[in-house]
Amino acid sequence: MEITANNPNRKSWIEVGSNSDFPIQNIPFGVFITKDDIITVGSRIGDKAIDLAALHQLGYFDGIDLTEDIFLQDTLNDFISHGKKCWREVRNRIAEVFDAENSSLQNNEEHKAKILFDISEIEMLLPANIGDYTDFYSSREHATNVGTMFRDPDNALLPNWLHIPVGYHGRSSSIIVSGTPVHRPMGQTLPADADAPVFGPSRLVDFELEMAFITTDSNNLGERIGVNEAEDYIFGMVLFNDWSARDIQKWEYVPLGPFLAKNFASTISPWIVTLDALEPFRVESPKQEPTPLPYLQQKGDKSFDIQLETYIKPEDGEENKVCTSNFKYMYWTMAQQLAHHTVNGCNVRAGDMMGSGTISGPTPDSYGSMLELSWRGTKPLKMNDGTERKFINDNDTVIMRGFCQNDSVRIGFGDCEGKLLPIVEFES
């Protein structure tokens, strides 16, 4: 089925600013609560949120095989389970309904009042019930930087890194939607020159600039997904700040990897941008040497040119851009990650989320974490107010943004934002 929603010449009768992340060619999916305290599945064009449940009930999806309550949900999981054909049909229809040449809804004030909301009138919720979450470690530049810091430049990458998409299973219950504050975590750390650990607040809280993809029901237990079919099971992508407590992580991660250092919070942007919307921005991924094993050998362009930015905003201060990176730098692609994840028969379900791992580029200003940007705190970053940052301070807000852009259209993700609050005091 053709992706008619991507027509770059299409204009909407909803006003869309030239720098908006959400032109009619985007049509992302999310969940929000309205001013009347009604939770609904929705989409967005410009600064208008679209109530898809109301759109469905009023007949605008007639002819598409949808259950009556598919959008009367507090998550996208049911819709995601319907599969790629359904997603494409719905997205194409939304583009038709809101096309400037279509007057069916445009001239129906009664229906518009039920379907459209100003973004300021709604509250975005977590878009999916994330049953399982896997975090990969797929940026060669990031892995090399970290390996250089903690080992040595000649042994920066461990022997397995160039052969498999390295990953670990994370904690899904603490994945939160943009705008939700995060408290500084507590845990054990080993101070320099100490022989025993101490308990207390992390002093080295960091952001990790990542993206994540959301899957549909992909395979039964014992089955696997081929690398060149894997994208058919990926619903879409979000921005992802995988908060990290570096001092806790350093003490705990051997031998089984990060635990308390990572499970206290991970922030995602609320709108899921479909792979269909990103189709015009495909690019070739980095050359892989040595050649991966056959089950990881992919055909065609499997990466996307997504420009990424990270900002730190001190309390009552202005935004400071600290990082400019790009998703295209990722060594291992989403298709390879999903193929590897299931090659042993692991079953993947609708709403599962896979994090890319920190996305760092080849230059110091493209490093995707404070660990790298300040090089373990030895090169503090100066803020516009004259203060410095080695890591994230209490009451700092971290903001991530991402977008694709060509001569015809800009497709963005909106903000992925979280404020770091002081620790929560408690009695042991």
C-alpha distance (Angstrom), angle and dihedral (degrees) to the residues before:
residue distance angle dihedral
M1 . . .
E2 3.81 . .
I3 3.81 119.1 .
T4 3.80 97.6 -125.5
A5 3.82 92.1 166.9
N6 3.81 89.7 72.8
N7 3.82 95.2 64.2
P8 3.83 101.5 135.4
N9 3.82 91.4 -153.0
R10 3.80 93.8 58.0
K11 3.81 116.3 112.6
S12 3.79 127.5 -165.9
W13 3.78 128.5 -135.7
I14 3.81 85.1 -135.1
E15 3.79 110.2 87.3
V16 3.81 112.2 -109.6
G17 3.81 123.2 -172.9
S18 3.80 118.7 -128.5
N19 3.83 92.1 -114.1
S20 3.79 96.1 41.9
D21 3.79 118.2 131.7
F22 3.79 89.2 -146.5
P23 3.81 114.8 61.4
I24 3.79 119.0 155.2
Q25 3.82 88.1 -91.8
N26 3.82 91.0 65.8
I27 3.83 107.2 53.2
P28 3.83 98.4 169.3
F29 3.80 124.4 -173.9
G30 3.77 129.8 -123.5
V31 3.80 145.3 139.6
F32 3.78 125.0 -107.2
I33 3.77 142.4 169.0
T34 3.79 116.8 -125.9
K35 3.80 130.1 -138.0
D36 3.82 85.9 -97.4
D37 3.85 90.8 58.3
I38 3.80 92.8 -108.6
I39 3.81 117.5 142.7
T40 3.79 115.0 -143.7
V41 3.79 143.2 162.4
G42 3.77 108.7 -109.1
S43 3.77 151.1 167.1
R44 3.79 134.8 -146.2
I45 3.79 140.6 -131.0
G46 3.79 117.3 180.0
D47 3.80 107.9 -41.0
K48 3.79 94.4 -25.5
A49 3.80 123.0 100.0
I50 3.81 114.9 -148.6
D51 3.81 119.9 -142.9
L52 3.80 101.3 -141.9
A53 3.80 92.7 -171.9
A54 3.80 90.4 59.2
L55 3.81 91.0 43.3
H56 3.81 89.0 53.4
Q57 3.81 95.3 45.3
L58 3.81 90.6 51.3
G59 3.81 91.7 55.7
Y60 3.77 103.6 -106.1
F61 3.81 92.6 128.1
D62 3.81 94.9 50.3
G63 3.80 110.9 144.6
I64 3.81 94.4 32.1
D65 3.80 115.8 104.3
L66 3.82 100.6 -117.0
T67 3.78 131.5 146.0
E68 3.80 115.2 -117.7
D69 3.79 94.0 -113.4
I70 3.82 100.1 38.9
F71 3.82 92.1 114.8
L72 3.82 95.9 32.5
Q73 3.79 89.4 86.1
D74 3.77 137.6 107.3
T75 3.82 91.2 -134.0
L76 3.80 137.4 36.6
N77 3.80 93.8 -125.4
D78 3.81 96.1 105.1
F79 3.80 92.3 48.9
I80 3.81 91.3 45.4
S81 3.83 89.7 52.4
H82 3.82 90.2 59.3
G83 3.80 89.8 73.9
K84 3.76 140.8 -134.4
K85 3.81 98.3 -52.9
C86 3.80 91.0 56.3
W87 3.82 94.0 45.7
R88 3.79 90.2 52.1
E89 3.80 94.2 46.7
V90 3.81 92.3 50.1
R91 3.77 93.8 45.9
N92 3.82 92.2 47.9
R93 3.81 90.4 50.0
I94 3.82 93.0 49.8
A95 3.81 88.6 52.5
E96 3.81 89.9 51.6
V97 3.82 94.4 48.3
F98 3.79 93.6 50.1
D99 3.82 96.0 40.4
A100 3.79 112.9 123.9
E101 3.82 89.6 -124.7
N102 3.83 93.1 56.2
S103 3.81 115.1 84.3
S104 3.82 99.1 176.8
L105 3.81 94.9 100.9
Q106 3.78 97.4 10.8
N107 3.82 91.7 71.2
N108 3.82 97.2 37.0
E109 3.79 105.8 92.2
E110 3.81 93.8 177.8
H111 3.79 92.7 56.1
K112 3.80 94.0 42.4
A113 3.80 90.2 55.7
K114 3.82 89.3 58.0
I115 3.81 97.2 41.6
L116 3.82 107.8 38.3
F117 3.80 130.1 64.3
D118 3.77 132.5 174.3
I119 3.80 110.8 -111.4
S120 3.82 87.9 -120.8
E121 3.82 89.3 61.4
I122 3.80 97.3 58.5
E123 3.80 139.0 63.2
M124 3.78 118.4 -140.0
L125 3.81 117.7 -132.6
L126 3.79 133.3 -164.1
P127 3.82 100.9 -70.3
A128 3.80 99.0 -141.7
N129 3.76 141.8 22.2
I130 3.80 96.2 -111.2
G131 3.78 104.3 -150.3
D132 3.78 97.1 176.5
Y133 3.79 133.6 14.2
T134 3.79 128.6 -163.4
D135 3.80 123.7 -174.1
F136 3.79 119.7 -155.0
Y137 3.80 130.2 -159.6
S138 3.79 99.6 -143.2
S139 3.81 108.9 142.5
R140 3.78 109.7 99.8
E141 3.79 91.5 -160.8
H142 3.80 92.6 52.2
A143 3.80 94.0 45.4
T144 3.80 90.0 47.9
N145 3.81 92.7 49.6
V146 3.79 93.5 49.0
G147 3.80 92.2 43.9
T148 3.80 90.2 50.0
M149 3.80 91.6 52.1
F150 3.79 97.7 46.3
R151 3.81 100.6 31.5
D152 3.80 121.5 9.0
P153 3.84 136.3 -73.1
D154 3.80 93.3 -102.9
N155 3.80 92.1 56.0
A156 3.79 100.1 31.6
L157 3.81 95.0 126.6
L158 3.79 118.1 52.9
P159 3.84 114.9 -127.5
N160 3.82 94.8 -101.5
W161 3.80 97.4 49.8
L162 3.83 98.2 87.7
H163 3.82 91.9 46.1
I164 3.82 105.1 48.2
P165 3.82 137.7 26.9
V166 3.80 97.0 -109.7
G167 3.81 114.3 -141.5
Y168 3.77 145.6 152.4
H169 3.81 135.6 -152.2
G170 3.78 112.5 -102.8
R171 3.78 135.8 -167.8
S172 3.81 115.0 -83.2
S173 3.83 98.0 -173.2
S174 3.81 92.2 71.5
I175 3.83 96.3 51.1
I176 3.79 104.7 117.5
V177 3.79 136.7 -173.7
S178 3.80 123.4 -106.9
G179 3.81 113.1 -79.9
T180 3.81 95.4 35.5
P181 3.84 110.6 123.2
V182 3.80 121.3 -125.9
H183 3.79 126.1 -145.0
R184 3.79 120.5 -136.8
P185 3.81 105.2 -100.0
M186 3.78 128.3 -121.5
G187 3.77 126.1 -140.7
Q188 3.78 148.3 119.6
T189 3.79 120.7 -54.6
L190 3.78 133.4 174.2
P191 3.82 110.1 -132.2
A192 3.79 118.5 -142.2
D193 3.80 112.6 -79.5
A194 3.83 91.4 6.1
D195 3.80 123.6 132.0
A196 3.80 96.5 -155.5
P197 3.81 134.3 38.7
V198 3.78 126.1 -108.2
F199 3.80 130.3 -149.4
G200 3.78 121.8 -125.8
P201 3.80 146.7 95.6
S202 3.77 119.7 -36.3
R203 3.79 110.3 -103.9
L204 3.79 94.6 -167.8
V205 3.81 106.2 57.6
D206 3.79 110.5 166.9
F207 3.78 140.3 -178.9
E208 3.79 123.3 -129.4
L209 3.79 116.0 -151.3
E210 3.79 104.4 -139.4
M211 3.76 143.3 145.8
A212 3.78 125.2 -141.9
F213 3.78 135.2 -158.8
I214 3.79 127.9 -143.4
T215 3.82 119.3 -140.7
T216 3.77 135.2 -151.1
D217 3.82 125.1 -142.0
S218 3.77 98.4 -56.4
N219 3.79 113.6 170.9
N220 3.76 144.7 -11.5
L221 3.77 120.6 -106.2
G222 3.80 107.8 -77.2
E223 3.81 94.7 24.5
R224 3.79 126.6 101.4
I225 3.81 136.2 -150.0
G226 3.79 120.7 -125.4
V227 3.79 116.8 -124.5
N228 3.81 92.8 -121.0
E229 3.82 93.0 50.7
A230 3.80 96.2 42.2
E231 3.81 96.4 94.7
D232 3.82 90.3 61.2
Y233 3.81 86.5 70.2
I234 3.82 96.8 48.8
F235 3.80 112.8 95.6
G236 3.79 98.2 -172.1
M237 3.78 149.5 -62.9
V238 3.80 141.1 -88.8
L239 3.79 136.1 -171.4
F240 3.78 111.2 -101.2
N241 3.81 132.2 -160.1
D242 3.79 105.9 -167.8
W243 3.80 98.3 -165.6
S244 3.80 113.6 -145.0
A245 3.81 136.6 -166.1
R246 3.78 101.7 -149.1
D247 3.81 98.7 -169.1
I248 3.80 92.7 49.9
Q249 3.80 89.5 45.5
K250 3.80 93.8 51.8
W251 3.81 91.6 56.1
E252 3.81 98.8 42.4
Y253 3.81 108.7 32.6
V254 3.84 98.1 85.4
P255 2.98 119.3 109.2
L256 3.83 105.0 3.9
G257 3.79 104.4 23.2
P258 3.83 134.2 -112.2
F259 3.79 119.7 -17.3
L260 3.82 121.6 152.6
A261 3.79 89.1 16.1
K262 3.80 90.6 68.3
N263 3.79 110.3 21.5
F264 3.82 98.9 70.8
A265 3.83 95.2 82.1
S266 3.80 144.7 -19.9
T267 3.82 119.8 -174.4
I268 3.82 125.9 -148.2
S269 3.80 132.7 -173.6
P270 3.83 111.1 -108.6
W271 3.82 101.2 -127.8
I272 3.81 117.9 73.3
V273 3.81 109.6 -146.2
T274 3.80 110.6 -151.4
L275 3.79 124.1 -126.5
D276 3.81 86.1 -121.9
A277 3.82 90.0 62.9
L278 3.82 90.1 49.5
E279 3.82 94.0 49.2
P280 3.86 95.5 102.1
F281 3.79 90.2 57.2
R282 3.79 100.8 58.7
V283 3.80 116.0 138.3
E284 3.77 136.8 174.3
S285 3.78 114.4 -87.7
P286 3.83 121.8 -129.8
K287 3.80 116.5 -71.5
Q288 3.79 110.5 -94.5
E289 3.78 118.7 -138.0
P290 2.94 124.5 -151.2
T291 3.80 94.5 36.6
P292 3.83 108.7 -107.6
L293 3.80 120.2 -113.5
P294 3.83 113.5 -84.2
Y295 3.83 96.4 -95.2
L296 3.84 88.9 59.8
Q297 3.80 97.7 45.1
Q298 3.80 107.5 113.3
K299 3.79 133.5 -165.5
G300 3.80 125.7 -137.7
D301 3.79 131.1 1.0
K302 3.78 108.8 -34.1
S303 3.80 101.5 170.1
F304 3.82 132.4 76.6
D305 3.79 133.2 -137.6
I306 3.81 99.5 -124.4
Q307 3.80 115.4 161.1
L308 3.79 112.7 -143.0
E309 3.80 133.0 -162.9
T310 3.80 134.4 -178.7
Y311 3.80 125.9 -159.8
I312 3.80 133.9 -172.7
K313 3.81 116.3 -150.4
P314 3.82 116.0 -169.7
E315 3.79 117.1 -146.8
D316 3.83 108.5 -76.0
G317 3.82 88.5 -0.5
E318 3.78 137.6 105.3
E319 3.79 130.6 -93.5
N320 3.81 117.4 -85.8
K321 3.79 117.0 -160.4
V322 3.79 106.7 -137.7
C323 3.80 102.8 165.8
T324 3.82 140.3 30.2
S325 3.80 114.9 -174.8
N326 3.82 140.8 146.6
F327 3.80 135.5 -130.3
K328 3.83 90.0 -134.6
Y329 3.81 89.4 75.1
M330 3.82 91.3 72.6
Y331 3.81 111.4 118.9
W332 3.81 95.5 -157.2
T333 3.83 116.4 47.5
M334 3.80 129.0 -139.0
A335 3.81 89.5 -108.5
Q336 3.80 90.9 55.1
Q337 3.79 91.8 45.4
L338 3.81 92.8 52.9
A339 3.81 93.2 43.0
H340 3.79 91.0 51.0
H341 3.82 92.0 44.5
T342 3.82 90.9 58.0
V343 3.81 102.0 33.0
N344 3.81 89.6 98.0
G345 3.82 92.0 50.7
C346 3.81 97.5 -95.0
N347 3.80 108.1 159.3
V348 3.82 119.0 -130.3
R349 3.80 122.2 -156.2
A350 3.79 139.1 -159.7
G351 3.78 110.4 -77.1
D352 3.80 96.4 23.6
M353 3.79 112.5 139.9
M354 3.80 130.5 -145.8
G355 3.82 119.8 -164.7
S356 3.79 119.4 -147.8
G357 3.77 96.3 -141.5
T358 3.81 121.7 -119.8
I359 3.82 110.9 -32.8
S360 3.79 110.2 -139.2
G361 3.77 126.6 168.8
P362 3.81 133.0 -151.8
T363 3.83 98.0 -88.4
P364 3.82 130.1 64.5
D365 3.81 92.7 -113.5
S366 3.82 89.6 56.4
Y367 3.79 97.0 56.9
G368 3.81 110.4 124.4
S369 3.82 102.1 -142.8
M370 3.78 140.3 43.1
L371 3.79 88.4 -119.1
E372 3.80 87.3 68.5
L373 3.80 100.5 29.8
S374 3.82 91.7 55.7
W375 3.81 91.7 30.2
R376 3.82 95.3 -127.2
G377 3.80 90.5 -35.9
T378 3.81 96.4 -57.2
K379 3.83 93.5 110.9
P380 3.82 108.2 41.6
L381 3.80 118.2 -158.6
K382 3.81 116.2 -123.5
M383 3.79 117.2 -133.9
N384 3.80 124.8 -147.3
D385 3.82 90.2 -105.7
G386 3.82 91.3 59.0
T387 3.81 96.4 -104.5
E388 3.78 122.5 121.4
R389 3.78 133.5 -132.2
K390 3.78 128.6 -153.6
F391 3.80 90.5 162.3
I392 3.82 134.7 -11.8
N393 3.82 118.7 -53.2
D394 3.78 126.2 -147.1
N395 3.83 111.0 -83.9
D396 3.81 92.9 20.0
T397 3.80 114.2 133.7
V398 3.80 118.0 -143.5
I399 3.80 114.5 -152.8
M400 3.80 124.8 -171.5
R401 3.80 124.7 -169.1
G402 3.77 132.4 -177.3
F403 3.78 136.4 -179.1
C404 3.79 144.5 159.4
Q405 3.78 119.9 -137.0
N406 3.80 137.8 -179.1
D407 3.80 133.8 159.4
S408 3.82 91.5 -74.0
V409 3.78 110.9 35.4
R410 3.80 147.1 8.5
I411 3.81 119.7 -142.1
G412 3.80 116.5 -169.9
F413 3.77 142.0 174.4
G414 3.80 103.0 -139.5
D415 3.79 121.3 -128.3
C416 3.78 128.4 -33.9
E417 3.79 101.4 -160.1
G418 3.78 136.7 171.4
K419 3.80 135.2 165.2
L420 3.81 120.4 -144.1
L421 3.80 110.2 -134.3
P422 3.82 126.4 -167.6
I423 3.79 120.1 -90.1
V424 3.78 121.7 -73.8
E425 3.81 106.6 -115.4
F426 3.79 117.3 -133.9
E427 3.77 139.4 164.4
S428 3.79 116.7 -110.6
